Amino acid sequence: MDFTTVAKLRKYLSVKHHLPGRIRIAFDKSIITDPEALALVKSPPKMPDAVKKTSLNIFSKSIVIEYDANRIPPQMLEDLINAPSDEVASGIVEKLYALLYES
């Protein structure tokens, strides 16, 4: 899963718990009925190297992302998940990738 995938799936996601460097994201079970969402999850692009680890827990319906809070501003991750529109989400993804790859 990469940030573009997170942006596309955000309607199924909510921040459950967040400390700088570690975010737990809950996902709605209706994600399994969306063919586009399933396709994104089955063949996800790789996260940038500022993301140290991701883990999926099907039973708690959550994803944990551990990341370098010095390279990824914590508030940007929450803003991405809570973005009110595709345009806002796309802008946040662009800013994240600019921070990570244009430095």
Biopython code that builds the backbone (N, CA, C, O; Angstrom):
import numpy as np
from Bio.PDB.StructureBuilder import StructureBuilder

atoms = [
    (1, "MET", "N", (0.846, -1.174, 0.000)),
    (1, "MET", "CA", (0.000, 0.000, 0.000)),
    (1, "MET", "C", (0.894, 1.240, 0.000)),
    (1, "MET", "O", (1.834, 1.332, 0.789)),
    (2, "ASP", "N", (0.602, 2.177, -0.874)),
    (2, "ASP", "CA", (1.312, 3.447, -0.890)),
    (2, "ASP", "C", (0.324, 4.567, -0.564)),
    (2, "ASP", "O", (-0.854, 4.303, -0.321)),
    (3, "PHE", "N", (0.793, 5.798, -0.557)),
    (3, "PHE", "CA", (-0.079, 6.902, -0.166)),
    (3, "PHE", "C", (-1.197, 7.155, -1.166)),
    (3, "PHE", "O", (-2.277, 7.602, -0.780)),
    (4, "THR", "N", (-0.958, 6.877, -2.441)),
    (4, "THR", "CA", (-2.018, 7.029, -3.436)),
    (4, "THR", "C", (-3.135, 6.026, -3.165)),
    (4, "THR", "O", (-4.313, 6.358, -3.299)),
    (5, "THR", "N", (-2.776, 4.815, -2.788)),
    (5, "THR", "CA", (-3.765, 3.790, -2.436)),
    (5, "THR", "C", (-4.552, 4.209, -1.198)),
    (5, "THR", "O", (-5.772, 4.048, -1.146)),
    (6, "VAL", "N", (-3.852, 4.746, -0.205)),
    (6, "VAL", "CA", (-4.530, 5.238, 1.001)),
    (6, "VAL", "C", (-5.554, 6.301, 0.611)),
    (6, "VAL", "O", (-6.679, 6.302, 1.111)),
    (7, "ALA", "N", (-5.156, 7.203, -0.284)),
    (7, "ALA", "CA", (-6.070, 8.270, -0.726)),
    (7, "ALA", "C", (-7.313, 7.689, -1.392)),
    (7, "ALA", "O", (-8.428, 8.149, -1.145)),
    (8, "LYS", "N", (-7.120, 6.683, -2.234)),
    (8, "LYS", "CA", (-8.250, 6.088, -2.950)),
    (8, "LYS", "C", (-9.170, 5.291, -2.031)),
    (8, "LYS", "O", (-10.371, 5.193, -2.287)),
    (9, "LEU", "N", (-8.617, 4.726, -0.973)),
    (9, "LEU", "CA", (-9.404, 3.892, -0.052)),
    (9, "LEU", "C", (-9.919, 4.658, 1.163)),
    (9, "LEU", "O", (-10.566, 4.065, 2.026)),
    (10, "ARG", "N", (-9.654, 5.938, 1.250)),
    (10, "ARG", "CA", (-9.915, 6.689, 2.479)),
    (10, "ARG", "C", (-11.365, 6.664, 2.938)),
    (10, "ARG", "O", (-11.633, 6.835, 4.127)),
    (11, "LYS", "N", (-12.308, 6.454, 2.019)),
    (11, "LYS", "CA", (-13.715, 6.415, 2.457)),
    (11, "LYS", "C", (-13.994, 5.210, 3.349)),
    (11, "LYS", "O", (-15.008, 5.169, 4.046)),
    (12, "TYR", "N", (-13.094, 4.229, 3.326)),
    (12, "TYR", "CA", (-13.236, 3.046, 4.177)),
    (12, "TYR", "C", (-12.385, 3.134, 5.438)),
    (12, "TYR", "O", (-12.447, 2.247, 6.289)),
    (13, "LEU", "N", (-11.592, 4.194, 5.566)),
    (13, "LEU", "CA", (-10.580, 4.277, 6.614)),
    (13, "LEU", "C", (-10.908, 5.342, 7.652)),
    (13, "LEU", "O", (-11.566, 6.341, 7.362)),
    (14, "SER", "N", (-10.432, 5.103, 8.866)),
    (14, "SER", "CA", (-10.507, 6.118, 9.920)),
    (14, "SER", "C", (-9.311, 5.925, 10.847)),
    (14, "SER", "O", (-8.840, 4.807, 11.053)),
    (15, "VAL", "N", (-8.838, 7.017, 11.391)),
    (15, "VAL", "CA", (-7.707, 6.958, 12.314)),
    (15, "VAL", "C", (-8.216, 6.451, 13.653)),
    (15, "VAL", "O", (-9.101, 7.046, 14.268)),
    (16, "LYS", "N", (-7.639, 5.346, 14.089)),
    (16, "LYS", "CA", (-8.034, 4.750, 15.369)),
    (16, "LYS", "C", (-7.139, 5.268, 16.495)),
    (16, "LYS", "O", (-7.615, 5.563, 17.591)),
    (17, "HIS", "N", (-5.839, 5.377, 16.212)),
    (17, "HIS", "CA", (-4.871, 5.838, 17.200)),
    (17, "HIS", "C", (-3.651, 6.346, 16.454)),
    (17, "HIS", "O", (-3.243, 5.762, 15.450)),
    (18, "HIS", "N", (-3.069, 7.432, 16.943)),
    (18, "HIS", "CA", (-1.924, 7.991, 16.236)),
    (18, "HIS", "C", (-0.961, 8.655, 17.205)),
    (18, "HIS", "O", (-1.326, 9.561, 17.954)),
    (19, "LEU", "N", (0.253, 8.192, 17.171)),
    (19, "LEU", "CA", (1.382, 8.834, 17.833)),
    (19, "LEU", "C", (2.398, 9.109, 16.736)),
    (19, "LEU", "O", (2.497, 8.319, 15.798)),
    (20, "PRO", "N", (3.154, 10.195, 16.814)),
    (20, "PRO", "CA", (4.155, 10.435, 15.767)),
    (20, "PRO", "C", (5.034, 9.197, 15.557)),
    (20, "PRO", "O", (5.686, 8.719, 16.485)),
    (21, "GLY", "N", (5.039, 8.701, 14.348)),
    (21, "GLY", "CA", (5.817, 7.517, 13.998)),
    (21, "GLY", "C", (5.011, 6.232, 13.935)),
    (21, "GLY", "O", (5.512, 5.209, 13.470)),
    (22, "ARG", "N", (3.762, 6.273, 14.400)),
    (22, "ARG", "CA", (2.935, 5.054, 14.393)),
    (22, "ARG", "C", (1.462, 5.437, 14.332)),
    (22, "ARG", "O", (0.951, 6.140, 15.204)),
    (23, "ILE", "N", (0.798, 4.967, 13.298)),
    (23, "ILE", "CA", (-0.623, 5.258, 13.143)),
    (23, "ILE", "C", (-1.386, 3.951, 12.941)),
    (23, "ILE", "O", (-0.991, 3.102, 12.142)),
    (24, "ARG", "N", (-2.484, 3.807, 13.677)),
    (24, "ARG", "CA", (-3.368, 2.648, 13.504)),
    (24, "ARG", "C", (-4.603, 3.156, 12.776)),
    (24, "ARG", "O", (-5.277, 4.086, 13.220)),
    (25, "ILE", "N", (-4.875, 2.524, 11.654)),
    (25, "ILE", "CA", (-5.996, 2.923, 10.807)),
    (25, "ILE", "C", (-7.018, 1.795, 10.796)),
    (25, "ILE", "O", (-6.694, 0.661, 10.441)),
    (26, "ALA", "N", (-8.230, 2.101, 11.178)),
    (26, "ALA", "CA", (-9.315, 1.112, 11.121)),
    (26, "ALA", "C", (-9.925, 1.158, 9.727)),
    (26, "ALA", "O", (-9.984, 2.214, 9.096)),
    (27, "PHE", "N", (-10.375, 0.001, 9.256)),
    (27, "PHE", "CA", (-11.056, -0.017, 7.973)),
    (27, "PHE", "C", (-12.427, -0.660, 8.116)),
    (27, "PHE", "O", (-12.624, -1.588, 8.901)),
    (28, "ASP", "N", (-13.352, -0.149, 7.347)),
    (28, "ASP", "CA", (-14.722, -0.639, 7.364)),
    (28, "ASP", "C", (-14.778, -1.956, 6.591)),
    (28, "ASP", "O", (-14.117, -2.112, 5.564)),
    (29, "LYS", "N", (-15.569, -2.894, 7.092)),
    (29, "LYS", "CA", (-15.649, -4.209, 6.435)),
    (29, "LYS", "C", (-16.254, -4.134, 5.029)),
    (29, "LYS", "O", (-16.098, -5.065, 4.239)),
    (30, "SER", "N", (-16.937, -3.040, 4.716)),
    (30, "SER", "CA", (-17.516, -2.914, 3.374)),
    (30, "SER", "C", (-16.443, -2.769, 2.289)),
    (30, "SER", "O", (-16.752, -2.817, 1.098)),
    (31, "ILE", "N", (-15.198, -2.594, 2.696)),
    (31, "ILE", "CA", (-14.110, -2.511, 1.723)),
    (31, "ILE", "C", (-14.035, -3.792, 0.882)),
    (31, "ILE", "O", (-13.623, -3.755, -0.277)),
    (32, "ILE", "N", (-14.435, -4.922, 1.471)),
    (32, "ILE", "CA", (-14.327, -6.192, 0.740)),
    (32, "ILE", "C", (-15.369, -6.342, -0.366)),
    (32, "ILE", "O", (-15.271, -7.255, -1.186)),
    (33, "THR", "N", (-16.356, -5.465, -0.395)),
    (33, "THR", "CA", (-17.372, -5.548, -1.449)),
    (33, "THR", "C", (-17.094, -4.608, -2.615)),
    (33, "THR", "O", (-17.819, -4.620, -3.610)),
    (34, "ASP", "N", (-16.047, -3.795, -2.497)),
    (34, "ASP", "CA", (-15.704, -2.841, -3.548)),
    (34, "ASP", "C", (-14.619, -3.453, -4.439)),
    (34, "ASP", "O", (-13.487, -3.629, -3.990)),
    (35, "PRO", "N", (-14.948, -3.780, -5.701)),
    (35, "PRO", "CA", (-13.973, -4.424, -6.587)),
    (35, "PRO", "C", (-12.704, -3.593, -6.789)),
    (35, "PRO", "O", (-11.604, -4.144, -6.836)),
    (36, "GLU", "N", (-12.853, -2.273, -6.907)),
    (36, "GLU", "CA", (-11.685, -1.410, -7.088)),
    (36, "GLU", "C", (-10.798, -1.443, -5.852)),
    (36, "GLU", "O", (-9.573, -1.497, -5.962)),
    (37, "ALA", "N", (-11.412, -1.412, -4.683)),
    (37, "ALA", "CA", (-10.652, -1.464, -3.434)),
    (37, "ALA", "C", (-9.902, -2.788, -3.312)),
    (37, "ALA", "O", (-8.736, -2.810, -2.918)),
    (38, "LEU", "N", (-10.562, -3.877, -3.645)),
    (38, "LEU", "CA", (-9.908, -5.186, -3.573)),
    (38, "LEU", "C", (-8.727, -5.270, -4.528)),
    (38, "LEU", "O", (-7.687, -5.833, -4.185)),
    (39, "ALA", "N", (-8.882, -4.716, -5.718)),
    (39, "ALA", "CA", (-7.782, -4.723, -6.682)),
    (39, "ALA", "C", (-6.589, -3.927, -6.148)),
    (39, "ALA", "O", (-5.444, -4.347, -6.312)),
    (40, "LEU", "N", (-6.847, -2.797, -5.519)),
    (40, "LEU", "CA", (-5.766, -1.985, -4.951)),
    (40, "LEU", "C", (-5.053, -2.714, -3.823)),
    (40, "LEU", "O", (-3.828, -2.655, -3.715)),
    (41, "VAL", "N", (-5.810, -3.390, -2.995)),
    (41, "VAL", "CA", (-5.229, -4.098, -1.854)),
    (41, "VAL", "C", (-4.438, -5.326, -2.308)),
    (41, "VAL", "O", (-3.410, -5.655, -1.716)),
    (42, "LYS", "N", (-4.913, -6.004, -3.353)),
    (42, "LYS", "CA", (-4.248, -7.234, -3.810)),
    (42, "LYS", "C", (-2.918, -6.976, -4.494)),
    (42, "LYS", "O", (-2.019, -7.812, -4.409)),
    (43, "SER", "N", (-2.767, -5.851, -5.165)),
    (43, "SER", "CA", (-1.508, -5.571, -5.844)),
    (43, "SER", "C", (-1.016, -4.169, -5.485)),
    (43, "SER", "O", (-0.906, -3.297, -6.347)),
    (44, "PRO", "N", (-0.724, -3.968, -4.205)),
    (44, "PRO", "CA", (-0.353, -2.631, -3.765)),
    (44, "PRO", "C", (1.062, -2.244, -4.190)),
    (44, "PRO", "O", (1.972, -3.074, -4.164)),
    (45, "PRO", "N", (1.245, -0.978, -4.581)),
    (45, "PRO", "CA", (2.597, -0.484, -4.819)),
    (45, "PRO", "C", (3.356, -0.402, -3.503)),
    (45, "PRO", "O", (2.753, -0.412, -2.430)),
    (46, "LYS", "N", (4.644, -0.324, -3.585)),
    (46, "LYS", "CA", (5.498, -0.299, -2.404)),
    (46, "LYS", "C", (5.464, 1.076, -1.736)),
    (46, "LYS", "O", (5.427, 2.104, -2.412)),
    (47, "MET", "N", (5.477, 1.081, -0.404)),
    (47, "MET", "CA", (5.555, 2.315, 0.371)),
    (47, "MET", "C", (6.963, 2.899, 0.241)),
    (47, "MET", "O", (7.923, 2.167, -0.001)),
    (48, "PRO", "N", (7.081, 4.208, 0.401)),
    (48, "PRO", "CA", (8.415, 4.823, 0.393)),
    (48, "PRO", "C", (9.249, 4.341, 1.578)),
    (48, "PRO", "O", (8.707, 3.820, 2.552)),
    (49, "ASP", "N", (10.570, 4.516, 1.492)),
    (49, "ASP", "CA", (11.436, 3.998, 2.555)),
    (49, "ASP", "C", (11.268, 4.719, 3.893)),
    (49, "ASP", "O", (11.774, 4.235, 4.906)),
    (50, "ALA", "N", (10.580, 5.846, 3.930)),
    (50, "ALA", "CA", (10.291, 6.527, 5.200)),
    (50, "ALA", "C", (9.251, 5.751, 6.008)),
    (50, "ALA", "O", (9.063, 6.007, 7.198)),
    (51, "VAL", "N", (8.583, 4.812, 5.361)),
    (51, "VAL", "CA", (7.657, 3.920, 6.062)),
    (51, "VAL", "C", (8.463, 2.692, 6.456)),
    (51, "VAL", "O", (8.952, 1.952, 5.602)),
    (52, "LYS", "N", (8.591, 2.491, 7.751)),
    (52, "LYS", "CA", (9.436, 1.414, 8.262)),
    (52, "LYS", "C", (8.758, 0.056, 8.225)),
    (52, "LYS", "O", (9.397, -0.961, 7.952)),
    (53, "LYS", "N", (7.447, 0.046, 8.504)),
    (53, "LYS", "CA", (6.745, -1.236, 8.598)),
    (53, "LYS", "C", (5.247, -1.001, 8.473)),
    (53, "LYS", "O", (4.726, 0.014, 8.935)),
    (54, "THR", "N", (4.567, -1.943, 7.849)),
    (54, "THR", "CA", (3.105, -1.933, 7.833)),
    (54, "THR", "C", (2.635, -3.318, 8.256)),
    (54, "THR", "O", (3.256, -4.329, 7.929)),
    (55, "SER", "N", (1.542, -3.345, 8.981)),
    (55, "SER", "CA", (0.985, -4.645, 9.353)),
    (55, "SER", "C", (-0.537, -4.557, 9.326)),
    (55, "SER", "O", (-1.136, -3.557, 9.720)),
    (56, "LEU", "N", (-1.126, -5.626, 8.853)),
    (56, "LEU", "CA", (-2.564, -5.727, 8.703)),
    (56, "LEU", "C", (-3.083, -6.732, 9.718)),
    (56, "LEU", "O", (-2.542, -7.830, 9.849)),
    (57, "ASN", "N", (-4.137, -6.350, 10.437)),
    (57, "ASN", "CA", (-4.784, -7.258, 11.369)),
    (57, "ASN", "C", (-6.242, -7.385, 10.937)),
    (57, "ASN", "O", (-7.059, -6.499, 11.188)),
    (58, "ILE", "N", (-6.546, -8.489, 10.291)),
    (58, "ILE", "CA", (-7.895, -8.724, 9.773)),
    (58, "ILE", "C", (-8.920, -8.772, 10.905)),
    (58, "ILE", "O", (-10.028, -8.254, 10.766)),
    (59, "PHE", "N", (-8.552, -9.389, 12.018)),
    (59, "PHE", "CA", (-9.496, -9.577, 13.122)),
    (59, "PHE", "C", (-9.914, -8.261, 13.772)),
    (59, "PHE", "O", (-11.075, -8.083, 14.139)),
    (60, "SER", "N", (-8.951, -7.333, 13.913)),
    (60, "SER", "CA", (-9.309, -6.032, 14.494)),
    (60, "SER", "C", (-9.672, -5.013, 13.415)),
    (60, "SER", "O", (-9.984, -3.860, 13.716)),
    (61, "LYS", "N", (-9.629, -5.447, 12.166)),
    (61, "LYS", "CA", (-9.921, -4.590, 11.010)),
    (61, "LYS", "C", (-9.094, -3.311, 11.071)),
    (61, "LYS", "O", (-9.622, -2.200, 11.018)),
    (62, "SER", "N", (-7.772, -3.503, 11.185)),
    (62, "SER", "CA", (-6.902, -2.332, 11.260)),
    (62, "SER", "C", (-5.573, -2.567, 10.554)),
    (62, "SER", "O", (-5.135, -3.698, 10.342)),
    (63, "ILE", "N", (-4.964, -1.461, 10.207)),
    (63, "ILE", "CA", (-3.637, -1.446, 9.593)),
    (63, "ILE", "C", (-2.776, -0.541, 10.466)),
    (63, "ILE", "O", (-3.202, 0.551, 10.842)),
    (64, "VAL", "N", (-1.575, -0.990, 10.786)),
    (64, "VAL", "CA", (-0.628, -0.159, 11.520)),
    (64, "VAL", "C", (0.491, 0.215, 10.557)),
    (64, "VAL", "O", (1.066, -0.635, 9.877)),
    (65, "ILE", "N", (0.781, 1.499, 10.520)),
    (65, "ILE", "CA", (1.885, 1.993, 9.698)),
    (65, "ILE", "C", (2.882, 2.648, 10.647)),
    (65, "ILE", "O", (2.553, 3.596, 11.360)),
    (66, "GLU", "N", (4.100, 2.128, 10.643)),
    (66, "GLU", "CA", (5.186, 2.727, 11.410)),
    (66, "GLU", "C", (6.040, 3.499, 10.420)),
    (66, "GLU", "O", (6.446, 2.965, 9.388)),
    (67, "TYR", "N", (6.311, 4.763, 10.739)),
    (67, "TYR", "CA", (6.992, 5.634, 9.790)),
    (67, "TYR", "C", (7.960, 6.570, 10.492)),
    (67, "TYR", "O", (7.905, 6.736, 11.711)),
    (68, "ASP", "N", (8.838, 7.174, 9.725)),
    (68, "ASP", "CA", (9.803, 8.137, 10.233)),
    (68, "ASP", "C", (9.106, 9.495, 10.342)),
    (68, "ASP", "O", (8.857, 10.154, 9.333)),
    (69, "ALA", "N", (8.797, 9.903, 11.566)),
    (69, "ALA", "CA", (8.062, 11.157, 11.790)),
    (69, "ALA", "C", (8.905, 12.385, 11.470)),
    (69, "ALA", "O", (8.374, 13.493, 11.386)),
    (70, "ASN", "N", (10.198, 12.207, 11.293)),
    (70, "ASN", "CA", (11.053, 13.326, 10.884)),
    (70, "ASN", "C", (10.950, 13.580, 9.379)),
    (70, "ASN", "O", (11.252, 14.675, 8.906)),
    (71, "ARG", "N", (10.530, 12.578, 8.645)),
    (71, "ARG", "CA", (10.409, 12.718, 7.181)),
    (71, "ARG", "C", (8.966, 12.847, 6.725)),
    (71, "ARG", "O", (8.695, 13.484, 5.707)),
    (72, "ILE", "N", (8.035, 12.252, 7.464)),
    (72, "ILE", "CA", (6.611, 12.328, 7.126)),
    (72, "ILE", "C", (5.912, 13.083, 8.249)),
    (72, "ILE", "O", (5.830, 12.581, 9.370)),
    (73, "PRO", "N", (5.411, 14.270, 7.970)),
    (73, "PRO", "CA", (4.701, 15.010, 9.018)),
    (73, "PRO", "C", (3.459, 14.244, 9.477)),
    (73, "PRO", "O", (2.589, 13.937, 8.661)),
    (74, "PRO", "N", (3.366, 13.933, 10.764)),
    (74, "PRO", "CA", (2.237, 13.136, 11.263)),
    (74, "PRO", "C", (0.862, 13.699, 10.877)),
    (74, "PRO", "O", (-0.043, 12.940, 10.528)),
    (75, "GLN", "N", (0.710, 15.001, 10.938)),
    (75, "GLN", "CA", (-0.596, 15.589, 10.643)),
    (75, "GLN", "C", (-1.002, 15.356, 9.184)),
    (75, "GLN", "O", (-2.190, 15.270, 8.873)),
    (76, "MET", "N", (-0.009, 15.255, 8.290)),
    (76, "MET", "CA", (-0.329, 15.019, 6.871)),
    (76, "MET", "C", (-0.998, 13.664, 6.671)),
    (76, "MET", "O", (-1.874, 13.526, 5.817)),
    (77, "LEU", "N", (-0.590, 12.660, 7.454)),
    (77, "LEU", "CA", (-1.220, 11.342, 7.331)),
    (77, "LEU", "C", (-2.687, 11.401, 7.753)),
    (77, "LEU", "O", (-3.561, 10.850, 7.083)),
    (78, "GLU", "N", (-2.941, 12.069, 8.858)),
    (78, "GLU", "CA", (-4.333, 12.209, 9.302)),
    (78, "GLU", "C", (-5.135, 13.033, 8.300)),
    (78, "GLU", "O", (-6.284, 12.711, 7.997)),
    (79, "ASP", "N", (-4.518, 14.099, 7.790)),
    (79, "ASP", "CA", (-5.209, 14.930, 6.800)),
    (79, "ASP", "C", (-5.543, 14.119, 5.549)),
    (79, "ASP", "O", (-6.603, 14.305, 4.953)),
    (80, "LEU", "N", (-4.645, 13.226, 5.152)),
    (80, "LEU", "CA", (-4.892, 12.390, 3.981)),
    (80, "LEU", "C", (-6.096, 11.480, 4.203)),
    (80, "LEU", "O", (-6.977, 11.395, 3.348)),
    (81, "ILE", "N", (-6.137, 10.814, 5.323)),
    (81, "ILE", "CA", (-7.231, 9.886, 5.612)),
    (81, "ILE", "C", (-8.560, 10.622, 5.773)),
    (81, "ILE", "O", (-9.615, 10.097, 5.417)),
    (82, "ASN", "N", (-8.502, 11.827, 6.306)),
    (82, "ASN", "CA", (-9.720, 12.603, 6.552)),
    (82, "ASN", "C", (-10.042, 13.599, 5.440)),
    (82, "ASN", "O", (-10.949, 14.417, 5.596)),
    (83, "ALA", "N", (-9.333, 13.547, 4.343)),
    (83, "ALA", "CA", (-9.542, 14.508, 3.247)),
    (83, "ALA", "C", (-10.999, 14.484, 2.779)),
    (83, "ALA", "O", (-11.565, 13.409, 2.579)),
    (84, "PRO", "N", (-11.606, 15.652, 2.603)),
    (84, "PRO", "CA", (-13.017, 15.723, 2.236)),
    (84, "PRO", "C", (-13.310, 15.454, 0.758)),
    (84, "PRO", "O", (-14.464, 15.256, 0.378)),
    (85, "SER", "N", (-12.253, 15.448, -0.081)),
    (85, "SER", "CA", (-12.482, 15.239, -1.513)),
    (85, "SER", "C", (-11.254, 14.588, -2.150)),
    (85, "SER", "O", (-10.166, 14.579, -1.574)),
    (86, "ASP", "N", (-11.454, 14.048, -3.344)),
    (86, "ASP", "CA", (-10.343, 13.455, -4.085)),
    (86, "ASP", "C", (-9.278, 14.499, -4.405)),
    (86, "ASP", "O", (-8.084, 14.200, -4.377)),
    (87, "GLU", "N", (-9.702, 15.712, -4.707)),
    (87, "GLU", "CA", (-8.755, 16.774, -5.049)),
    (87, "GLU", "C", (-7.858, 17.106, -3.863)),
    (87, "GLU", "O", (-6.645, 17.251, -4.014)),
    (88, "VAL", "N", (-8.457, 17.225, -2.687)),
    (88, "VAL", "CA", (-7.671, 17.512, -1.473)),
    (88, "VAL", "C", (-6.725, 16.349, -1.195)),
    (88, "VAL", "O", (-5.553, 16.569, -0.890)),
    (89, "ALA", "N", (-7.212, 15.126, -1.295)),
    (89, "ALA", "CA", (-6.381, 13.941, -1.052)),
    (89, "ALA", "C", (-5.218, 13.890, -2.039)),
    (89, "ALA", "O", (-4.089, 13.595, -1.646)),
    (90, "SER", "N", (-5.477, 14.173, -3.310)),
    (90, "SER", "CA", (-4.413, 14.168, -4.323)),
    (90, "SER", "C", (-3.349, 15.208, -4.009)),
    (90, "SER", "O", (-2.155, 14.952, -4.170)),
    (91, "GLY", "N", (-3.780, 16.380, -3.561)),
    (91, "GLY", "CA", (-2.830, 17.428, -3.191)),
    (91, "GLY", "C", (-1.943, 17.012, -2.038)),
    (91, "GLY", "O", (-0.748, 17.308, -2.033)),
    (92, "ILE", "N", (-2.513, 16.330, -1.062)),
    (92, "ILE", "CA", (-1.729, 15.856, 0.083)),
    (92, "ILE", "C", (-0.729, 14.791, -0.353)),
    (92, "ILE", "O", (0.419, 14.795, 0.091)),
    (93, "VAL", "N", (-1.163, 13.878, -1.223)),
    (93, "VAL", "CA", (-0.252, 12.844, -1.734)),
    (93, "VAL", "C", (0.917, 13.493, -2.472)),
    (93, "VAL", "O", (2.068, 13.097, -2.287)),
    (94, "GLU", "N", (0.623, 14.484, -3.305)),
    (94, "GLU", "CA", (1.692, 15.186, -4.033)),
    (94, "GLU", "C", (2.681, 15.828, -3.067)),
    (94, "GLU", "O", (3.892, 15.737, -3.271)),
    (95, "LYS", "N", (2.176, 16.477, -2.014)),
    (95, "LYS", "CA", (3.055, 17.105, -1.026)),
    (95, "LYS", "C", (3.902, 16.069, -0.298)),
    (95, "LYS", "O", (5.088, 16.292, -0.054)),
    (96, "LEU", "N", (3.289, 14.924, 0.051)),
    (96, "LEU", "CA", (4.053, 13.869, 0.725)),
    (96, "LEU", "C", (5.187, 13.363, -0.152)),
    (96, "LEU", "O", (6.322, 13.230, 0.305)),
    (97, "TYR", "N", (4.876, 13.081, -1.413)),
    (97, "TYR", "CA", (5.923, 12.573, -2.302)),
    (97, "TYR", "C", (6.986, 13.628, -2.599)),
    (97, "TYR", "O", (8.158, 13.294, -2.773)),
    (98, "ALA", "N", (6.590, 14.891, -2.656)),
    (98, "ALA", "CA", (7.585, 15.954, -2.834)),
    (98, "ALA", "C", (8.540, 15.988, -1.645)),
    (98, "ALA", "O", (9.751, 16.125, -1.822)),
    (99, "LEU", "N", (8.000, 15.866, -0.439)),
    (99, "LEU", "CA", (8.850, 15.843, 0.750)),
    (99, "LEU", "C", (9.813, 14.652, 0.751)),
    (99, "LEU", "O", (10.973, 14.774, 1.146)),
    (100, "LEU", "N", (9.313, 13.509, 0.305)),
    (100, "LEU", "CA", (10.107, 12.285, 0.381)),
    (100, "LEU", "C", (11.092, 12.099, -0.758)),
    (100, "LEU", "O", (12.157, 11.513, -0.563)),
    (101, "TYR", "N", (10.757, 12.586, -1.939)),
    (101, "TYR", "CA", (11.584, 12.278, -3.096)),
    (101, "TYR", "C", (12.296, 13.468, -3.717)),
    (101, "TYR", "O", (13.199, 13.283, -4.533)),
    (102, "GLU", "N", (11.911, 14.688, -3.350)),
    (102, "GLU", "CA", (12.557, 15.851, -3.945)),
    (102, "GLU", "C", (13.529, 16.512, -2.985)),
    (102, "GLU", "O", (14.034, 17.602, -3.254)),
    (103, "SER", "N", (13.788, 15.856, -1.872)),
    (103, "SER", "CA", (14.711, 16.438, -0.878)),
    (103, "SER", "C", (16.143, 16.185, -1.256)),
    (103, "SER", "O", (17.053, 16.601, -0.539)),
]
sb = StructureBuilder()
sb.init_structure("model")
sb.init_model(0)
sb.init_chain("A")
sb.init_seg("    ")
for serial, (resi, resn, name, xyz) in enumerate(atoms, 1):
    if name == "N":
        sb.init_residue(resn, " ", resi, " ")
    sb.init_atom(name, np.array(xyz, "f"), 0.0, 1.0, " ", f" {name:<3s}", serial, name[0])
structure = sb.get_structure()
